[in-house]
Amino acid sequence: MIEVRELRRSFGGVKALDGVTLTVGDGERRAVIGPNGAGKTTLFNVLTGELPPTGGDVRLAGAEITRLRPWQRARLGLARVYQRTELFAPLSARENVALAVAARAGPYRAFRAPPRSEYAAADALLERVGLAGRENAAARILSHGERRQLELAVALAQRPRVLLLDEPTAGMSPAETARITELISGLDRALTILIVEHDMDVVFRLADRVSVLHEGRVIADGTVSEIRGDVRVHDVYLGKAVSVA
């Protein structure tokens, strides 16, 4: 579903991405981990078209998208939940999701009053992410965890084929982390998910495979058990190197 080949992105003399090659299968749940400055957010920004690559190419379901704009990639089924909140704060939870539902019909559809069907679809999505009963609450008064649930509903309203999650549990309490992890775990397995996350408990629960970035390069790629036992990954990120039996 996602193919990245020899992807490069430089900022002056700094190589944020230095030849990243990555293949994510249809329906796979892939985590990307690594220390701060490894290139994880830059990778997401290049995948979504917010940053042009210095070199290399990106494919979505076999289609070349390297030079497409962000909205064009969204139309092809690529959605992203950002680390920072991206909601219309004065609007209700229902209105935020209804706008995303309306936007599927075209770039100007969202500026018209949503019909009942769009509100019904919004309510169904809010129930799906655990916000039933909070439909009329303004986004600005929701708790941090509830806002993350709402952002997930907005992303799902686009009916994506690929969902990029950038630090979905950042700043959450343990209870909120458990709730959002459960929500992500319960998403349709047909949806391909690429997740950047620092909480290794979350990563190891959600991911089918894990890719490890360090200094803009993929230094390891494998199943959860393979990454847990990789001495080099322990050296650069997970902690003190351990011997593998």
SULGIRA-V678980 format. One record per pair of residues at least 24 apart in sequence whose C-alpha atoms are under 10 Angstrom apart, sorted by the first residue. I is the first residue (numbers start at 1). J is the second residue. D is the distance in Angstrom with one decimal. If there is no record, write none. Layout:
# SULGIRA-V678980
<<I;J;D> <I;J;D>>
This chain:
# SULGIRA-V678980
<<1;25;5.2> <1;26;4.9> <1;27;8.0> <1;28;8.6> <1;59;7.8> <1;60;5.5> <1;61;4.3> <1;62;7.0> <1;63;9.4> <1;161;8.4> <1;162;7.7> <1;191;10.0> <1;192;7.4> <1;193;10.0> <2;26;8.0> <2;28;9.9> <2;47;9.1> <2;58;7.4> <2;59;5.8> <2;60;4.9> <2;61;6.2> <2;62;7.8> <2;63;9.4> <2;162;8.3> <2;192;8.8> <2;194;9.4> <3;47;9.9> <3;57;8.1> <3;58;5.8> <3;59;5.0> <3;60;6.6> <3;61;8.0> <3;62;7.7> <3;63;9.4> <3;64;9.3> <4;43;9.7> <4;47;8.6> <4;56;7.6> <4;57;6.0> <4;58;4.7> <4;59;6.5> <4;60;9.0> <4;66;9.4> <5;55;9.1> <5;56;5.6> <5;57;5.5> <5;58;6.7> <5;59;8.7> <6;55;7.1> <6;56;4.8> <6;57;7.1> <6;58;9.2> <6;217;9.7> <7;43;8.5> <7;46;8.9> <7;47;9.9> <7;53;6.8> <7;54;7.6> <7;55;5.6> <7;56;4.2> <7;57;6.1> <7;58;7.8> <7;66;10.0> <7;216;9.5> <7;217;9.5> <8;42;9.8> <8;43;9.1> <8;46;9.3> <8;52;9.4> <8;53;5.8> <8;54;5.2> <8;55;4.8> <8;56;6.0> <8;57;8.8> <8;216;8.3> <8;217;9.5> <9;39;9.2> <9;42;7.8> <9;43;8.6> <9;46;8.3> <9;51;8.5> <9;52;7.7> <9;53;5.0> <9;54;4.6> <9;55;6.8> <9;56;8.9> <9;216;8.8> <10;42;9.8> <10;53;8.1> <10;54;6.3> <10;55;9.2> <10;216;9.8> <11;54;9.2> <14;215;9.7> <14;216;9.6> <15;39;8.8> <15;54;9.6> <15;215;7.8> <15;216;6.6> <15;217;9.6> <16;40;8.8> <16;41;9.5> <16;42;6.9> <16;43;8.5> <16;214;9.7> <16;215;6.9> <16;216;5.1> <16;217;8.7> <17;42;7.3> <17;43;7.2> <17;46;9.7> <17;53;8.8> <17;54;8.9> <17;55;9.4> <17;213;9.2> <17;214;9.4> <17;215;7.5> <17;216;4.0> <17;217;6.5> <17;218;9.3> <18;54;9.6> <18;55;9.2> <18;56;9.8> <18;214;9.8> <18;215;7.7> <18;216;4.9> <18;217;5.6> <18;218;8.9> <19;55;8.2> <19;56;7.5> <19;216;7.5> <19;217;6.4> <19;218;8.4> <20;56;8.4> <20;57;9.9> <20;213;8.7> <20;216;7.1> <20;217;5.6> <20;218;6.1> <20;219;9.7> <21;56;8.9> <21;57;9.4> <21;58;9.6> <21;217;8.5> <21;218;7.4> <22;58;9.5> <22;211;8.3> <22;218;8.3> <22;221;8.9> <23;59;9.5> <24;60;9.8> <24;61;9.8> <24;162;10.0> <24;192;8.0> <24;193;8.8> <24;194;8.2> <24;209;9.1> <25;61;9.1> <25;192;7.5> <25;193;9.7> <26;61;8.1> <26;161;8.6> <26;162;8.7> <26;189;9.3> <26;190;7.2> <26;191;7.6> <26;192;5.8> <26;193;9.1> <27;161;8.5> <27;162;8.4> <27;188;8.6> <27;189;5.7> <27;190;4.6> <27;191;5.1> <27;192;4.2> <27;193;7.3> <27;208;9.9> <28;162;9.5> <28;189;7.7> <28;190;8.1> <28;191;7.6> <28;192;5.1> <28;193;6.4> <28;194;8.2> <28;207;8.2> <28;208;6.6> <28;209;8.0> <29;162;9.8> <29;163;9.6> <29;185;9.6> <29;189;8.6> <29;190;10.0> <29;191;8.4> <29;192;6.0> <29;193;4.7> <29;194;6.0> <29;195;7.7> <29;203;9.9> <29;206;7.0> <29;207;5.1> <29;208;5.3> <29;209;6.8> <29;210;8.7> <30;164;9.7> <30;192;8.2> <30;193;6.2> <30;194;4.9> <30;195;6.3> <30;196;8.8> <30;203;8.9> <30;206;8.3> <30;207;5.3> <30;208;6.0> <30;209;5.1> <30;210;5.6> <30;211;7.3> <30;221;9.9> <30;222;9.7> <30;223;9.4> <31;164;9.9> <31;165;9.3> <31;193;8.2> <31;194;5.8> <31;195;4.7> <31;196;5.8> <31;197;7.3> <31;198;9.9> <31;200;9.9> <31;202;9.7> <31;203;6.4> <31;204;8.6> <31;206;8.0> <31;207;5.6> <31;208;8.0> <31;209;6.5> <31;210;4.7> <31;211;6.2> <31;212;8.4> <31;221;9.8> <31;224;9.5> <32;166;9.7> <32;194;7.3> <32;195;6.1> <32;196;5.0> <32;197;7.2> <32;198;9.2> <32;203;8.7> <32;207;9.3> <32;209;8.9> <32;210;5.9> <32;211;4.9> <32;212;5.8> <32;213;7.0> <32;218;9.4> <32;221;9.2> <33;195;8.5> <33;196;6.1> <33;197;6.4> <33;198;6.8> <33;199;9.4> <33;200;8.8> <33;203;8.5> <33;210;7.3> <33;211;6.4> <33;212;5.0> <33;213;6.2> <33;214;8.8> <33;218;9.8> <33;220;10.0> <33;233;9.8> <33;237;8.4> <33;238;9.6> <34;196;8.9> <34;197;9.0> <34;198;8.0> <34;211;8.5> <34;212;5.5> <34;213;5.0> <34;214;5.9> <34;215;8.9> <34;216;9.7> <34;218;9.4> <34;219;9.6> <34;233;8.6> <34;236;7.9> <34;237;6.0> <34;238;8.5> <35;198;8.6> <35;212;9.1> <35;213;7.7> <35;214;6.8> <35;215;8.6> <35;236;7.4> <35;237;5.8> <35;238;8.9> <36;198;9.6> <36;213;9.8> <36;214;8.9> <36;215;9.3> <36;237;9.5> <37;213;9.3> <37;214;7.9> <37;215;6.9> <37;216;8.1> <38;212;8.9> <38;213;5.5> <38;214;4.6> <38;215;4.7> <38;216;5.3> <38;217;7.7> <38;218;9.3> <39;213;6.8> <39;214;7.4> <39;215;6.8> <39;216;5.1> <39;217;8.0> <39;218;9.8> <40;166;9.0> <40;195;9.7> <40;196;6.9> <40;197;9.5> <40;212;9.2> <40;213;7.0> <40;214;9.1> <40;215;9.8> <40;216;8.1> <40;217;10.0> <41;82;9.8> <41;83;9.5> <41;166;7.6> <41;167;9.6> <41;196;8.0> <42;216;9.1> <43;196;10.0> <43;213;9.9> <43;216;8.9> <44;80;8.7> <44;82;9.6> <44;164;7.5> <44;165;9.1> <44;166;8.0> <44;194;9.1> <44;195;9.4> <44;196;8.7> <45;70;9.5> <45;80;9.9> <46;70;9.6> <47;73;8.9> <47;78;8.9> <47;80;9.9> <47;164;9.2> <48;72;9.5> <48;73;6.8> <48;74;8.1> <48;78;7.4> <48;79;8.1> <48;80;7.8> <48;164;8.8> <49;73;7.5> <49;74;9.7> <60;161;9.4> <60;162;8.7> <61;161;9.1> <61;162;9.5> <71;107;9.3> <74;104;9.7> <74;158;8.0> <74;159;9.8> <74;160;7.8> <74;161;9.6> <74;162;9.4> <75;104;8.1> <75;106;9.6> <75;158;8.5> <75;159;9.7> <75;160;8.6> <76;160;8.0> <76;161;8.1> <76;162;9.3> <77;158;7.5> <77;159;7.0> <77;160;4.3> <77;161;4.8> <77;162;6.1> <77;163;8.4> <78;155;9.3> <78;158;8.7> <78;159;9.0> <78;160;5.6> <78;161;6.3> <78;162;5.0> <78;163;6.2> <78;164;7.7> <78;192;9.7> <79;152;9.8> <79;154;9.5> <79;155;5.9> <79;156;8.0> <79;157;9.6> <79;158;7.3> <79;159;8.5> <79;160;5.8> <79;161;8.0> <79;162;6.2> <79;163;4.9> <79;164;6.1> <79;165;8.7> <79;193;9.7> <80;151;9.3> <80;152;8.8> <80;154;9.7> <80;155;6.6> <80;156;9.6> <80;160;9.2> <80;162;8.4> <80;163;5.7> <80;164;4.5> <80;165;6.0> <80;166;7.6> <80;193;9.8> <80;194;9.4> <80;195;9.8> <81;148;8.5> <81;151;6.5> <81;152;6.7> <81;153;9.8> <81;154;8.8> <81;155;6.7> <81;156;9.8> <81;163;7.7> <81;164;6.2> <81;165;5.0> <81;166;6.1> <81;167;8.6> <81;168;7.5> <81;195;9.6> <82;148;9.4> <82;151;8.5> <82;152;9.8> <82;164;8.3> <82;165;6.7> <82;166;5.2> <82;167;7.5> <82;168;7.7> <83;148;9.2> <83;165;7.9> <83;166;5.1> <83;167;5.4> <83;168;6.5> <83;169;8.7> <83;170;7.2> <83;171;9.7> <83;196;9.5> <83;197;9.9> <84;148;9.5> <84;166;8.8> <84;167;9.0> <84;168;9.4> <84;170;9.2> <85;144;9.0> <85;147;7.5> <85;148;7.6> <85;150;9.9> <85;151;7.7> <86;147;9.2> <86;148;9.5> <86;150;9.9> <86;151;7.3> <86;154;9.7> <87;139;7.1> <87;140;8.6> <87;147;8.2> <87;148;9.7> <87;150;8.4> <87;151;7.1> <87;154;8.8> <88;138;8.8> <88;139;6.9> <88;140;8.2> <89;138;6.6> <89;139;4.7> <89;140;4.6> <89;141;8.2> <89;142;9.4> <89;147;9.7> <90;137;9.4> <90;138;5.7> <90;139;6.3> <90;140;6.2> <90;141;8.9> <91;136;8.7> <91;137;8.1> <91;138;5.2> <91;139;6.1> <91;140;8.1> <92;134;8.6> <92;135;6.6> <92;136;5.2> <92;137;5.1> <92;138;3.9> <92;139;5.6> <92;140;8.5> <92;141;9.4> <92;142;9.7> <93;122;8.6> <93;123;9.0> <93;126;7.9> <93;131;8.6> <93;134;7.0> <93;135;5.1> <93;136;6.1> <93;137;6.0> <93;138;6.0> <93;139;5.7> <93;140;9.4> <93;142;8.8> <93;146;9.7> <93;147;8.8> <93;150;6.7> <93;151;9.4> <93;153;9.3> <93;154;9.3> <94;118;9.4> <94;119;6.7> <94;120;9.1> <94;121;9.3> <94;122;5.8> <94;123;6.4> <94;124;9.8> <94;125;9.2> <94;126;7.5> <94;131;9.8> <94;134;8.3> <94;135;4.8> <94;136;6.3> <94;137;8.1> <94;138;8.8> <94;139;9.3> <94;150;9.1> <94;153;9.8> <94;154;9.7> <95;119;7.6> <95;122;7.8> <95;123;9.6> <95;135;8.2> <95;136;8.3> <95;137;9.7> <95;138;8.9> <95;139;9.4> <96;122;8.4> <96;135;9.6> <96;138;9.1> <96;139;8.0> <96;150;8.2> <96;151;8.8> <96;153;9.1> <96;154;7.0> <97;121;8.4> <97;122;5.2> <97;123;8.2> <97;124;10.0> <97;125;7.8> <97;126;8.0> <97;135;9.5> <97;150;7.7> <97;151;8.5> <97;152;9.6> <97;153;6.6> <97;154;5.0> <97;155;8.6> <97;156;9.0> <97;157;6.7> <97;158;9.5> <98;122;5.2> <98;123;8.5> <98;125;9.6> <98;153;10.0> <98;154;8.3> <98;157;8.1> <99;154;8.5> <99;157;9.0> <100;153;9.1> <100;154;5.9> <100;155;7.7> <100;156;8.8> <100;157;5.8> <100;158;6.5> <100;159;9.9> <101;125;10.0> <101;154;8.0> <101;155;9.5> <101;156;9.1> <101;157;5.3> <101;158;6.5> <101;159;8.9> <102;157;8.9> <102;158;9.2> <103;157;9.1> <103;158;8.0> <104;157;8.3> <104;158;6.4> <104;159;8.7> <118;157;10.0> <121;157;8.2> <122;153;8.1> <122;154;8.6> <122;157;7.6> <123;153;9.7> <124;153;9.4> <125;150;9.0> <125;152;9.1> <125;153;5.7> <125;154;8.3> <125;156;7.6> <125;157;7.3> <126;150;7.1> <126;152;9.2> <126;153;6.2> <126;154;8.9> <126;157;9.9> <127;153;9.1> <128;152;9.9> <128;153;7.8> <128;156;9.9> <128;183;8.4> <128;186;9.7> <128;187;9.3> <129;153;6.4> <129;156;9.7> <129;179;9.5> <129;180;8.5> <129;182;9.8> <129;183;6.4> <129;184;9.0> <129;186;9.7> <129;187;9.5> <130;179;8.9> <130;180;9.4> <130;183;8.1> <143;172;9.9> <143;176;9.7> <144;169;9.8> <144;170;9.7> <144;171;8.0> <144;172;7.1> <144;173;9.2> <144;176;8.5> <145;169;8.2> <145;170;9.6> <145;171;8.7> <145;172;6.4> <145;173;8.2> <145;175;9.1> <145;176;5.5> <145;177;7.9> <145;179;8.4> <145;180;7.7> <146;176;8.4> <146;179;9.8> <146;180;9.2> <148;172;9.4> <148;176;9.4> <148;180;7.8> <149;176;9.7> <149;179;9.0> <149;180;6.9> <149;183;8.4> <149;184;9.8> <152;180;9.3> <152;183;9.2> <152;184;8.9> <156;187;9.7> <156;191;9.9> <159;191;9.2> <160;191;7.4> <160;192;8.7> <160;193;10.0> <161;190;7.8> <161;191;5.5> <161;192;6.2> <161;193;8.6> <162;190;9.3> <162;191;6.0> <162;192;4.7> <162;193;5.8> <162;194;7.6> <163;191;7.2> <163;192;6.2> <163;193;4.9> <163;194;6.3> <163;195;8.2> <164;192;8.6> <164;193;6.0> <164;194;4.9> <164;195;5.8> <164;196;8.1> <165;193;7.4> <165;194;6.3> <165;195;4.6> <165;196;6.3> <165;197;8.2> <166;194;8.6> <166;195;6.0> <166;196;5.0> <166;197;6.8> <166;198;9.9> <167;195;7.3> <167;196;5.4> <167;197;4.6> <167;198;7.0> <167;199;8.7> <168;195;8.1> <168;196;7.9> <168;197;7.0> <168;198;9.6> <168;199;9.8> <168;202;9.7> <169;196;9.9> <169;197;7.5> <169;198;8.6> <169;199;7.8> <169;202;8.4> <170;197;8.0> <170;198;8.1> <170;199;8.5> <177;202;8.2> <178;202;8.4> <181;205;8.2> <181;206;7.5> <182;206;9.0> <200;238;8.5> <204;228;8.9> <212;236;9.6> <212;237;8.8> <213;237;9.4>>
